């Protein structure tokens, strides 16, 4: 079963708040959720937790952005269902969130790979080395001036000019290093880049009619 994009949603808080809630609708089977949680006011990650319809998500990575005095993090969860994503922070911060859901994703052993980097010259570039065949790589960018999807990135949520989310929109095969870029239609500026790679559901061996035992074909034992 191949991975496929399901849905994206986004939101931001009205000033410094203790949490941000984003409504999601998830459909399909073997679903997997990815959330970008970002806050202003500190380069240290102040996110204390993220839940998807009440289920705690796992933090994959986070990265500071010096120029915007912010921190951006990625979170994942297996089998997300329709409901609210709640991003909690302490102390109160201006919050931004993007939720992404996918179908056909393996429910164990995720993520397959991840990476972070900071780049100050457009096109902003990050490379992720996948382990499994047919992964999809989700790429988040925060920074720049006006971000646009570049190489190996299909934009999935574009609510803010300097915070974007996208993915490869297809499987990476064979497994190995894949470069993704975001371009800037304005002046280049420090940009935090974060990725997470999801592997698909394992292929199921084909089945057919049972093969008669060789001795039965010879009339033995009948």
Residue frames as a rotation matrix with the C-alpha (Angstrom) as fourth column:
UNK 1
0.582 0.813 0.000 0.00
0.813 -0.582 0.000 0.00
0.000 0.000 -1.000 0.00
UNK 2
-0.342 -0.734 0.587 1.44
0.727 -0.603 -0.329 3.35
0.596 0.314 0.739 -1.03
UNK 3
-0.472 0.117 -0.874 1.42
0.647 -0.627 -0.434 6.51
-0.599 -0.770 0.220 1.06
UNK 4
-0.214 0.432 0.876 -0.97
0.750 -0.502 0.431 9.26
0.626 0.749 -0.216 -0.04
UNK 5
-0.980 -0.090 0.176 -1.65
-0.016 -0.853 -0.522 12.78
0.197 -0.515 0.834 1.20
UNK 6
-0.331 0.900 -0.283 -4.91
0.938 0.347 0.006 13.12
0.104 -0.264 -0.959 3.15
UNK 7
0.670 0.647 0.364 -5.41
0.565 -0.762 0.316 16.64
0.482 -0.006 -0.876 4.53
UNK 8
-0.586 -0.806 -0.083 -3.74
0.703 -0.454 -0.547 19.78
0.403 -0.379 0.833 5.89
UNK 9
0.680 0.727 0.099 -4.95
0.562 -0.603 0.566 22.39
0.471 -0.329 -0.819 8.37
UNK 10
-0.468 -0.882 0.059 -3.33
0.669 -0.397 -0.628 25.34
0.577 -0.254 0.776 10.09
UNK 11
0.721 0.689 0.071 -3.81
0.488 -0.577 0.655 28.05
0.492 -0.437 -0.753 12.66
UNK 12
-0.513 -0.836 0.194 -2.16
0.388 -0.428 -0.816 30.67
0.766 -0.343 0.544 14.85
UNK 13
-0.085 0.450 -0.889 -2.89
0.994 -0.018 -0.104 32.10
-0.063 -0.893 -0.446 18.28
UNK 14
0.606 0.337 0.720 -4.17
0.368 -0.922 0.122 35.60
0.705 0.191 -0.683 18.98
UNK 15
0.355 -0.586 0.729 -1.01
-0.756 -0.638 -0.145 36.86
0.550 -0.500 -0.669 20.66
UNK 16
-0.722 -0.691 -0.049 0.79
-0.492 0.561 -0.665 35.03
0.487 -0.456 -0.745 23.46
UNK 17
0.419 0.894 0.160 -1.37
-0.840 0.315 0.442 32.11
0.344 -0.320 0.883 24.62
UNK 18
-0.130 -0.456 0.881 -0.89
-0.773 0.603 0.198 28.84
-0.621 -0.655 -0.431 26.57
UNK 19
-0.402 0.033 0.915 -2.23
0.328 0.938 0.110 26.71
-0.855 0.344 -0.388 23.72
UNK 20
-0.500 0.283 -0.818 -3.43
-0.825 -0.444 0.351 26.58
-0.264 0.850 0.455 20.11
UNK 21
-0.204 0.528 0.825 -6.26
0.064 0.848 -0.527 24.35
-0.977 -0.055 -0.207 18.87
UNK 22
-0.594 -0.006 -0.805 -6.61
-0.787 -0.207 0.582 23.27
-0.170 0.978 0.118 15.23
UNK 23
0.326 0.795 0.512 -9.57
-0.505 0.604 -0.617 21.20
-0.800 -0.057 0.598 13.99
UNK 24
-0.714 -0.580 -0.393 -8.77
-0.659 0.366 0.657 18.26
-0.237 0.728 -0.644 11.69
UNK 25
0.592 0.796 0.130 -10.69
-0.667 0.574 -0.475 15.75
-0.452 0.195 0.870 9.60
UNK 26
-0.553 -0.832 0.040 -8.90
-0.726 0.505 0.467 12.45
-0.409 0.229 -0.883 8.88
UNK 27
0.665 0.747 -0.015 -10.07
-0.650 0.568 -0.505 9.82
-0.369 0.346 0.863 6.39
UNK 28
0.342 -0.508 -0.791 -8.63
-0.644 0.486 -0.590 6.59
0.684 0.711 -0.161 5.02
UNK 29
0.991 -0.022 -0.133 -6.70
0.098 0.799 0.593 3.66
0.093 -0.601 0.794 6.48
UNK 30
0.294 -0.931 -0.215 -3.22
0.956 0.286 0.067 3.28
-0.001 -0.226 0.974 7.98
UNK 31
0.782 0.112 0.613 -3.22
0.218 -0.971 -0.101 6.99
0.583 0.213 -0.784 8.78
UNK 32
-0.041 -0.812 -0.582 -0.28
0.999 -0.031 -0.027 8.94
0.004 -0.583 0.813 10.16
UNK 33
0.885 0.441 0.150 -0.18
0.429 -0.897 0.108 12.49
0.182 -0.031 -0.983 11.48
UNK 34
-0.295 -0.955 -0.018 2.57
0.929 -0.283 -0.239 15.12
0.223 -0.087 0.971 11.39
UNK 35
0.823 0.559 -0.099 2.33
0.564 -0.784 0.261 18.47
0.068 -0.271 -0.960 13.18
UNK 36
-0.334 -0.832 0.443 4.54
0.611 -0.549 -0.570 21.54
0.718 0.080 0.692 12.86
UNK 37
0.743 0.491 -0.455 4.47
0.663 -0.445 0.602 23.55
0.094 -0.749 -0.656 16.10
UNK 38
-0.297 -0.856 0.423 6.30
0.744 -0.486 -0.459 26.87
0.599 0.178 0.781 16.20
UNK 39
0.684 0.508 -0.523 6.47
0.725 -0.548 0.417 29.74
-0.075 -0.664 -0.744 18.67
UNK 40
0.319 -0.531 0.785 7.96
0.131 -0.796 -0.591 33.21
0.939 0.291 -0.184 18.90
UNK 41
0.729 0.066 0.681 9.81
-0.513 -0.606 0.608 34.79
0.453 -0.792 -0.408 21.81
UNK 42
0.372 -0.649 0.663 12.45
-0.633 0.345 0.693 32.11
-0.679 -0.677 -0.283 22.50
UNK 43
-0.022 -0.474 -0.880 14.97
-0.916 0.363 -0.173 30.04
0.402 0.802 -0.441 20.59
UNK 44
-0.930 -0.210 0.302 14.57
-0.338 0.813 -0.474 27.27
-0.146 -0.543 -0.827 23.20
UNK 45
-0.527 0.783 -0.331 11.67
0.033 0.407 0.913 24.91
0.849 0.471 -0.240 22.53
UNK 46
-0.834 0.310 0.457 8.90
-0.544 -0.322 -0.775 25.87
-0.093 -0.895 0.437 24.95
UNK 47
0.049 0.858 -0.511 6.31
-0.738 0.375 0.560 23.47
0.673 0.349 0.652 23.49
UNK 48
-0.460 -0.186 0.868 5.33
-0.840 0.408 -0.357 21.17
-0.288 -0.894 -0.344 26.37
UNK 49
-0.635 0.243 0.733 3.24
0.218 0.967 -0.132 18.74
-0.741 0.076 -0.667 24.34
UNK 50
-0.571 0.526 -0.630 1.02
-0.820 -0.343 0.458 18.19
0.024 0.779 0.627 21.31
UNK 51
-0.547 0.470 0.693 -2.08
0.043 0.843 -0.537 15.97
-0.836 -0.264 -0.481 21.22
UNK 52
-0.804 0.386 -0.453 -4.16
-0.523 -0.096 0.847 14.78
0.284 0.917 0.279 18.25
UNK 53
0.156 0.966 -0.208 -7.76
-0.465 0.258 0.847 14.07
0.871 -0.035 0.490 19.26
UNK 54
0.772 0.182 0.609 -6.51
-0.629 0.079 0.773 13.51
0.092 -0.980 0.175 22.82
UNK 55
0.860 -0.510 0.012 -3.60
0.508 0.859 0.067 11.22
-0.045 -0.051 0.998 21.89
UNK 56
0.557 -0.721 -0.411 -0.10
-0.214 -0.603 0.768 12.42
-0.802 -0.340 -0.491 22.81
UNK 57
0.950 -0.302 -0.082 2.22
-0.054 0.102 -0.993 12.96
0.309 0.948 0.081 19.88
UNK 58
0.523 -0.845 -0.108 5.97
0.715 0.366 0.596 12.20
-0.464 -0.389 0.796 19.79
UNK 59
0.755 -0.350 -0.555 8.49
-0.428 -0.904 -0.013 14.99
-0.497 0.248 -0.832 19.25
UNK 60
0.815 -0.464 0.347 10.88
0.578 0.621 -0.528 14.18
0.030 0.631 0.775 16.39
UNK 61
-0.320 -0.942 0.103 13.08
0.936 -0.331 -0.119 17.27
0.146 0.058 0.988 16.23
UNK 62
0.810 0.511 -0.288 13.21
0.531 -0.847 -0.009 21.03
-0.248 -0.145 -0.958 16.77
UNK 63
-0.194 -0.877 0.439 15.34
0.959 -0.263 -0.101 23.91
0.204 0.401 0.893 15.54
UNK 64
0.169 0.155 -0.973 15.93
0.560 -0.828 -0.035 27.48
-0.811 -0.539 -0.227 16.67
UNK 65
0.265 -0.114 0.957 15.86
0.840 -0.460 -0.288 30.51
0.474 0.880 -0.026 14.39
UNK 66
-0.421 -0.563 -0.712 18.08
0.857 -0.504 -0.108 33.31
-0.298 -0.655 0.694 15.69
UNK 67
-0.944 -0.053 0.327 16.86
0.203 -0.871 0.447 36.11
0.261 0.488 0.833 13.42
UNK 68
-0.157 0.963 0.220 13.17
-0.215 -0.251 0.944 35.61
0.964 0.101 0.246 14.30
UNK 69
-0.761 -0.209 0.614 13.90
-0.634 0.041 -0.772 34.52
0.136 -0.977 -0.164 17.90
UNK 70
0.356 0.934 -0.016 11.70
-0.933 0.356 0.045 31.47
0.047 -0.001 0.999 17.40
UNK 71
-0.731 -0.490 0.476 11.69
-0.491 0.861 0.132 27.69
-0.474 -0.137 -0.870 17.67
UNK 72
0.172 0.751 -0.637 10.02
-0.971 0.238 0.018 25.21
0.165 0.616 0.770 15.33
UNK 73
-0.630 -0.345 0.695 9.37
-0.546 0.834 -0.081 21.53
-0.552 -0.431 -0.714 16.07
UNK 74
-0.282 0.508 -0.814 7.93
-0.729 0.437 0.526 18.44
0.623 0.742 0.247 14.34
UNK 75
-0.495 0.257 0.830 5.64
-0.663 0.507 -0.552 15.90
-0.562 -0.823 -0.080 16.03
UNK 76
-0.574 0.277 -0.770 4.18
-0.571 0.539 0.619 12.58
0.587 0.796 -0.151 14.82
UNK 77
-0.374 0.495 0.784 1.46
-0.659 0.453 -0.600 10.12
-0.652 -0.741 0.157 15.79
UNK 78
-0.994 0.077 -0.079 0.20
0.008 0.763 0.646 6.81
0.110 0.642 -0.759 14.39
UNK 79
-0.492 0.869 -0.047 -3.47
0.791 0.469 0.394 6.31
0.365 0.156 -0.918 13.49
UNK 80
-0.940 0.220 -0.260 -4.73
-0.062 -0.861 -0.504 9.88
-0.335 -0.458 0.824 14.02
UNK 81
-0.350 0.900 0.261 -8.48
0.937 0.334 0.103 10.33
0.005 0.281 -0.960 13.89
UNK 82
-0.103 0.415 0.904 -10.79
0.387 -0.820 0.421 13.26
0.916 0.393 -0.077 13.25
UNK 83
0.633 0.289 -0.718 -10.59
0.773 -0.198 0.602 15.76
0.032 -0.937 -0.349 16.11
UNK 84
0.954 -0.235 0.187 -8.64
-0.239 -0.971 0.001 18.68
0.181 -0.045 -0.982 17.50
UNK 85
0.139 -0.967 -0.214 -4.87
0.763 0.242 -0.599 19.05
0.631 -0.080 0.772 17.54
UNK 86
0.983 0.165 0.083 -3.83
0.064 -0.726 0.684 20.96
0.173 -0.667 -0.725 20.66
UNK 87
0.056 -0.995 0.081 -0.38
0.529 -0.039 -0.847 22.53
0.847 0.091 0.525 20.93
UNK 88
0.928 0.240 -0.285 0.59
0.358 -0.361 0.861 23.50
0.104 -0.901 -0.421 24.49
UNK 89
0.053 -0.918 0.393 3.39
0.413 -0.338 -0.845 25.87
0.909 0.208 0.361 25.47
UNK 90
0.912 0.150 -0.382 4.93
0.411 -0.346 0.844 27.27
-0.006 -0.926 -0.377 28.66
UNK 91
-0.518 0.584 -0.625 5.34
0.225 -0.612 -0.759 30.17
-0.825 -0.534 0.185 29.21
UNK 92
0.549 0.828 0.109 2.69
0.378 -0.129 -0.917 31.72
-0.745 0.545 -0.384 26.98
UNK 93
-0.648 -0.747 -0.146 3.90
0.136 -0.302 0.943 32.37
-0.749 0.592 0.298 23.43
UNK 94
0.167 0.558 -0.813 2.62
-0.874 -0.297 -0.383 33.41
-0.456 0.775 0.439 20.03
UNK 95
-0.305 -0.205 0.930 1.91
-0.059 0.979 0.196 30.02
-0.951 0.005 -0.310 18.45
UNK 96
-0.010 0.275 -0.961 1.70
-0.996 -0.092 -0.016 28.70
-0.093 0.957 0.274 14.88
UNK 97
-0.311 -0.080 0.947 0.65
-0.261 0.965 -0.004 25.22
-0.914 -0.248 -0.321 13.82
UNK 98
-0.105 0.297 -0.949 0.25
-0.981 0.125 0.148 23.12
0.163 0.947 0.278 10.68
UNK 99
-0.035 0.163 0.986 -1.30
-0.426 0.890 -0.162 19.64
-0.904 -0.426 0.038 10.73
UNK 100
-0.236 -0.086 -0.968 -0.74
-0.950 0.231 0.211 17.05
0.205 0.969 -0.137 7.99
UNK 101
0.139 0.286 0.948 -2.30
-0.486 0.854 -0.187 13.60
-0.863 -0.435 0.257 7.69
UNK 102
-0.418 -0.375 -0.827 -1.37
-0.899 0.300 0.318 10.73
0.129 0.877 -0.463 5.36
UNK 103
0.692 0.613 0.380 -2.78
-0.623 0.774 -0.114 7.32
-0.364 -0.158 0.918 4.50
UNK 104
0.890 -0.294 -0.348 -0.97
-0.016 0.743 -0.669 4.08
0.455 0.601 0.657 3.69
UNK 105
0.086 -0.898 0.432 1.74
-0.753 -0.343 -0.561 4.71
0.652 -0.277 -0.706 6.29
UNK 106
-0.208 -0.278 -0.938 3.36
0.341 0.878 -0.336 2.00
0.917 -0.390 -0.088 8.38
UNK 107
0.705 0.610 0.362 2.00
-0.136 -0.385 0.913 2.15
0.696 -0.693 -0.188 11.92
UNK 108
0.861 -0.494 -0.121 5.28
0.272 0.246 0.930 1.11
-0.430 -0.834 0.346 13.56
UNK 109
0.080 -0.968 0.237 8.93
0.893 0.176 0.415 2.06
-0.443 0.178 0.878 13.23
UNK 110
0.391 0.108 0.914 8.23
0.648 -0.737 -0.191 5.67
0.653 0.667 -0.358 12.33
UNK 111
0.775 0.107 -0.623 9.72
-0.535 -0.412 -0.737 8.01
-0.335 0.905 -0.262 11.46
UNK 112
0.849 -0.481 0.220 12.06
0.528 0.748 -0.402 6.31
0.029 0.458 0.889 9.02
UNK 113
-0.313 -0.944 0.103 14.41
0.929 -0.327 -0.176 9.33
0.200 0.040 0.979 9.00
UNK 114
0.844 0.526 -0.101 14.54
0.535 -0.837 0.111 13.00
-0.026 -0.148 -0.989 9.91
UNK 115
-0.267 -0.951 0.154 16.86
0.945 -0.290 -0.152 15.99
0.189 0.105 0.976 9.66
UNK 116
0.810 0.424 -0.405 17.22
0.482 -0.875 0.048 19.69
-0.334 -0.234 -0.913 10.52
UNK 117
-0.318 -0.920 0.229 19.35
0.947 -0.296 0.126 22.49
-0.048 0.257 0.965 9.14
UNK 118
0.490 0.388 -0.780 19.50
0.343 -0.909 -0.236 26.27
-0.801 -0.152 -0.579 8.92
UNK 119
-0.263 -0.512 0.818 20.13
0.960 -0.050 0.277 28.06
-0.101 0.857 0.505 5.61
UNK 120
0.009 0.206 -0.979 20.40
0.339 -0.921 -0.191 31.79
-0.941 -0.330 -0.078 4.91
UNK 121
-0.649 -0.263 -0.714 20.58
-0.541 -0.501 0.676 31.82
-0.535 0.825 0.183 1.11
UNK 122
0.450 0.873 0.189 17.71
-0.349 0.367 -0.863 30.99
-0.822 0.322 0.469 -1.25
UNK 123
0.323 0.859 -0.396 17.09
-0.429 0.506 0.748 28.31
0.844 -0.071 0.532 -2.39
UNK 124
-0.047 -0.245 0.968 17.05
-0.993 0.118 -0.018 27.03
-0.109 -0.962 -0.249 1.18
UNK 125
0.144 -0.070 -0.987 18.23
-0.596 0.790 -0.143 23.42
0.790 0.609 0.072 1.03
UNK 126
0.000 -0.155 0.988 18.02
-0.894 0.442 0.070 20.31
-0.448 -0.883 -0.138 3.21
UNK 127
-0.244 -0.145 -0.959 18.95
-0.647 0.761 0.050 16.67
0.722 0.633 -0.280 2.50
UNK 128
0.209 0.384 0.899 17.33
-0.897 0.442 0.020 13.66
-0.390 -0.811 0.437 4.17
UNK 129
-0.654 -0.501 -0.567 18.64
-0.672 0.729 0.132 10.10
0.347 0.467 -0.813 3.89
UNK 130
0.410 0.884 0.224 15.83
-0.911 0.383 0.152 7.55
0.049 -0.266 0.963 3.91
UNK 131
-0.563 -0.559 0.609 16.30
-0.644 0.758 0.101 3.92
-0.518 -0.335 -0.787 4.95
UNK 132
-0.226 0.602 0.766 13.19
0.338 0.786 -0.518 2.24
-0.914 0.142 -0.381 3.54
UNK 133
-0.926 -0.035 0.376 12.06
0.377 -0.130 0.917 2.20
0.016 0.991 0.133 -0.08
UNK 134
-0.308 0.851 0.425 9.06
0.587 -0.181 0.789 4.33
0.748 0.492 -0.444 -1.15
UNK 135
-0.364 0.120 -0.924 9.18
0.828 -0.412 -0.380 6.80
-0.426 -0.903 0.051 1.76
UNK 136
0.481 0.378 0.791 7.50
0.567 -0.822 0.049 10.19
0.669 0.425 -0.610 1.57
UNK 137
-0.526 -0.692 -0.494 9.47
0.846 -0.362 -0.393 13.10
0.093 -0.625 0.775 3.07
UNK 138
0.691 0.720 0.069 7.63
0.681 -0.680 0.271 15.96
0.242 -0.141 -0.960 4.76
UNK 139
-0.451 -0.886 0.107 9.55
0.836 -0.461 -0.298 19.26
0.313 -0.045 0.949 4.81
UNK 140
0.689 0.621 -0.374 8.83
0.721 -0.636 0.274 22.31
-0.068 -0.458 -0.886 6.99
UNK 141
-0.380 -0.802 0.461 10.36
0.763 -0.553 -0.334 25.77
0.523 0.225 0.822 6.55
UNK 142
0.744 0.531 -0.405 10.25
0.662 -0.668 0.340 28.79
-0.090 -0.521 -0.849 8.83
UNK 143
-0.113 -0.778 -0.619 12.07
0.443 -0.597 0.669 31.98
-0.889 -0.199 0.412 7.91
UNK 144
-0.584 -0.191 0.789 12.94
0.812 -0.154 0.564 33.80
0.014 0.969 0.245 4.73
UNK 145
-0.888 0.315 -0.336 10.68
-0.283 -0.949 -0.141 36.54
-0.363 -0.030 0.931 3.41
UNK 146
0.254 0.944 -0.210 8.12
-0.887 0.141 -0.441 34.89
-0.386 0.298 0.873 1.10
UNK 147
-0.583 -0.566 0.583 8.65
-0.400 0.824 0.400 31.14
-0.707 0.000 -0.707 0.85
UNK 148
0.399 0.645 -0.652 7.71
-0.913 0.210 -0.351 29.08
-0.089 0.735 0.673 -2.20
UNK 149
0.650 -0.108 0.752 7.96
-0.056 0.980 0.189 25.33
-0.758 -0.165 0.631 -2.80
UNK 150
0.092 -0.727 -0.681 11.07
-0.960 -0.246 0.134 24.31
-0.265 0.641 -0.720 -4.74
UNK 151
-0.351 -0.359 -0.865 12.75
-0.681 0.732 -0.027 21.01
0.643 0.579 -0.501 -5.64
UNK 152
-0.602 0.132 -0.787 10.99
0.284 0.957 -0.057 17.84
0.746 -0.258 -0.614 -4.41
UNK 153
-0.852 0.391 -0.348 8.41
0.265 -0.250 -0.931 19.86
-0.451 -0.886 0.109 -2.47
UNK 154
-0.400 0.838 0.371 4.68
0.432 -0.184 0.883 20.12
0.808 0.513 -0.289 -3.09
UNK 155
-0.884 0.059 0.465 3.19
-0.380 -0.671 -0.637 22.78
0.274 -0.739 0.615 -0.81
UNK 156
-0.504 0.711 -0.490 0.44
0.659 0.684 0.314 21.45
0.559 -0.165 -0.813 1.43
UNK 157
0.535 0.649 -0.541 -0.28
0.842 -0.460 0.281 24.40
-0.066 -0.606 -0.792 3.68
UNK 158
-0.475 -0.708 0.522 0.57
0.761 -0.628 -0.160 28.03
0.441 0.322 0.838 3.01
UNK 159
0.550 0.800 -0.239 -1.19
0.809 -0.439 0.391 30.12
0.208 -0.409 -0.889 5.65
UNK 160
0.714 -0.402 -0.574 1.84
0.087 -0.762 0.642 32.27
-0.695 -0.508 -0.509 6.41
UNK 161
0.887 -0.387 -0.251 4.43
-0.382 -0.309 -0.871 33.83
0.260 0.869 -0.422 4.10
UNK 162
-0.037 -0.991 0.126 7.34
-0.873 -0.029 -0.487 32.65
0.487 -0.128 -0.864 6.25
UNK 163
-0.497 -0.073 0.865 6.02
-0.571 0.778 -0.263 29.29
-0.653 -0.624 -0.428 7.55
UNK 164
0.164 0.516 -0.841 5.30
-0.968 0.248 -0.036 26.56
0.190 0.820 0.540 5.02
UNK 165
-0.165 -0.154 0.974 4.79
-0.419 0.905 0.072 22.78
-0.893 -0.396 -0.214 4.91
UNK 166
0.384 0.283 -0.879 5.09
-0.922 0.172 -0.348 20.38
0.052 0.944 0.327 2.01
UNK 167
0.279 -0.303 0.911 6.13
-0.226 0.901 0.369 16.90
-0.933 -0.309 0.183 0.96
UNK 168
-0.725 -0.687 -0.043 7.63
-0.244 0.199 0.949 14.95
-0.644 0.699 -0.312 -1.93
UNK 169
0.162 0.907 -0.388 4.15
-0.828 -0.089 -0.554 14.11
-0.537 0.411 0.737 -3.28
UNK 170
0.735 0.055 -0.676 5.38
-0.485 0.740 -0.467 10.66
0.474 0.671 0.571 -4.19
UNK 171
0.941 -0.333 0.068 7.67
0.193 0.687 0.700 7.84
-0.280 -0.646 0.710 -3.10
UNK 172
0.352 -0.916 -0.192 11.44
-0.926 -0.370 0.071 8.12
-0.136 0.153 -0.979 -2.85
UNK 173
0.734 -0.126 0.667 12.93
0.082 0.992 0.096 5.09
-0.674 -0.016 0.738 -4.58
UNK 174
0.167 -0.159 -0.973 15.49
0.589 0.807 -0.030 3.79
0.790 -0.568 0.229 -4.18
UNK 175
0.910 0.113 -0.399 16.09
0.410 -0.394 0.823 4.82
-0.064 -0.912 -0.405 -0.58
UNK 176
-0.138 -0.986 0.094 18.95
0.977 -0.151 -0.151 7.26
0.163 0.071 0.984 0.00
UNK 177
-0.586 -0.191 -0.788 19.70
0.462 -0.877 -0.132 10.96
-0.665 -0.441 0.602 0.17
UNK 178
0.054 0.658 0.751 17.01
0.956 -0.252 0.152 13.31
0.289 0.709 -0.643 -1.20
UNK 179
-0.881 -0.393 -0.264 17.40
0.444 -0.880 -0.171 17.08
-0.165 -0.267 0.949 -1.44
UNK 180
0.230 0.957 0.179 14.45
0.966 -0.247 0.081 19.42
0.121 0.154 -0.981 -0.92
UNK 181
-0.833 -0.552 0.033 14.39
0.550 -0.833 -0.066 23.18
0.064 -0.037 0.997 -1.39
UNK 182
0.443 0.853 -0.275 12.27
0.811 -0.512 -0.282 26.25
-0.381 -0.098 -0.919 -0.71
UNK 183
-0.417 -0.546 0.726 12.82
0.792 -0.611 -0.004 29.40
0.446 0.573 0.687 -2.75
UNK 184
-0.152 0.286 -0.946 12.31
0.699 -0.646 -0.308 33.00
-0.699 -0.708 -0.102 -1.63
UNK 185
0.248 0.303 0.920 10.58
0.903 -0.416 -0.106 35.61
0.350 0.857 -0.377 -3.76
UNK 186
0.976 -0.019 0.216 11.91
-0.094 -0.935 0.342 38.25
0.195 -0.354 -0.915 -1.38
UNK 187
0.175 -0.966 0.192 15.31
-0.814 -0.252 -0.523 38.87
0.553 -0.065 -0.830 0.19
UNK 188
0.092 -0.234 -0.968 17.10
0.232 0.950 -0.207 35.82
0.968 -0.206 0.142 1.60
UNK 189
0.084 -0.065 0.994 17.01
-0.899 -0.436 0.047 35.44
0.430 -0.898 -0.095 5.37
UNK 190
-0.850 -0.459 0.258 17.83
-0.526 0.730 -0.437 32.78
0.012 -0.507 -0.862 7.95
UNK 191
0.186 0.930 -0.316 15.44
-0.889 0.296 0.350 29.85
0.419 0.216 0.882 7.50
UNK 192
-0.475 -0.229 0.850 14.94
-0.673 0.716 -0.184 26.79
-0.567 -0.659 -0.495 9.70
UNK 193
-0.018 0.408 -0.913 14.31
-0.844 0.483 0.233 23.57
0.536 0.775 0.335 7.77
UNK 194
-0.461 -0.045 0.886 12.97
-0.672 0.669 -0.316 20.37
-0.579 -0.742 -0.339 9.36
UNK 195
-0.201 0.390 -0.899 12.07
-0.802 0.461 0.379 17.03
0.562 0.797 0.220 7.76
UNK 196
-0.285 0.126 0.950 10.52
-0.592 0.757 -0.278 13.72
-0.754 -0.641 -0.141 8.70
UNK 197
-0.588 0.017 -0.809 10.31
-0.727 0.427 0.538 10.65
0.354 0.904 -0.239 6.43
UNK 198
0.079 0.702 0.707 7.40
-0.763 0.500 -0.411 8.20
-0.642 -0.507 0.575 6.64
UNK 199
-0.914 -0.380 -0.146 7.64
-0.391 0.717 0.577 4.64
-0.114 0.584 -0.803 5.35
UNK 200
-0.172 0.914 -0.369 4.67
-0.867 0.038 0.497 2.86
0.468 0.405 0.786 3.74
UNK 201
0.515 0.442 0.734 2.79
-0.690 0.723 0.049 -0.18
-0.509 -0.531 0.677 4.92
UNK 202
-0.565 -0.775 0.282 4.85
-0.487 0.589 0.645 -3.28
-0.666 0.227 -0.710 4.20
UNK 203
-0.259 0.432 -0.864 3.89
-0.905 0.203 0.373 -5.11
0.336 0.879 0.338 1.02
UNK 204
0.176 0.413 0.894 1.84
-0.648 0.732 -0.210 -8.26
-0.741 -0.542 0.396 1.54
UNK 205
-0.844 -0.527 0.105 3.02
-0.285 0.605 0.744 -11.37
-0.455 0.597 -0.660 -0.37
UNK 206
-0.255 0.760 -0.598 0.64
-0.929 -0.022 0.369 -12.43
0.267 0.650 0.712 -3.12
UNK 207
-0.542 0.164 0.824 -1.54
-0.358 0.842 -0.404 -15.44
-0.760 -0.514 -0.398 -2.37
UNK 208
-0.392 0.421 -0.818 -3.19
-0.861 0.145 0.487 -17.93
0.324 0.895 0.306 -4.72
UNK 209
0.702 0.684 -0.199 -4.83
-0.600 0.719 0.351 -21.30
0.383 -0.127 0.915 -4.80
UNK 210
0.339 -0.588 0.734 -3.13
-0.661 0.407 0.631 -23.94
-0.670 -0.699 -0.250 -2.61
UNK 211
-0.098 -0.484 -0.869 -0.71
-0.924 0.369 -0.101 -26.21
0.370 0.793 -0.483 -4.47
UNK 212
0.884 0.458 -0.088 -1.58
-0.400 0.842 0.361 -29.95
0.240 -0.284 0.928 -4.15
UNK 213
0.301 -0.785 0.542 0.98
-0.626 0.267 0.733 -32.03
-0.719 -0.560 -0.411 -2.33
UNK 214
-0.280 -0.521 -0.806 3.30
-0.957 0.215 0.193 -33.88
0.073 0.826 -0.559 -4.74
UNK 215
-0.958 -0.095 0.269 2.44
-0.148 0.972 -0.185 -37.31
-0.244 -0.217 -0.945 -3.24
UNK 216
-0.095 0.993 0.076 -1.25
-0.040 0.072 -0.997 -36.60
-0.995 -0.098 0.032 -3.73
UNK 217
0.245 0.128 -0.961 -0.62
-0.901 -0.337 -0.274 -35.89
-0.359 0.933 0.033 -7.39
UNK 218
-0.635 -0.569 -0.522 1.02
-0.714 0.691 0.117 -39.33
0.294 0.447 -0.845 -7.65
UNK 219
0.245 0.852 -0.463 -1.98
-0.459 0.522 0.719 -41.00
0.854 0.037 0.519 -6.04
UNK 220
-0.553 -0.491 -0.674 -0.13
0.379 0.572 -0.727 -41.83
0.742 -0.657 -0.130 -2.83
UNK 221
-0.965 0.147 -0.217 -2.20
0.172 -0.269 -0.948 -41.65
-0.198 -0.952 0.235 0.33
UNK 222
-0.491 0.849 -0.196 -5.54
-0.870 -0.469 0.150 -41.54
0.035 0.244 0.969 -1.47
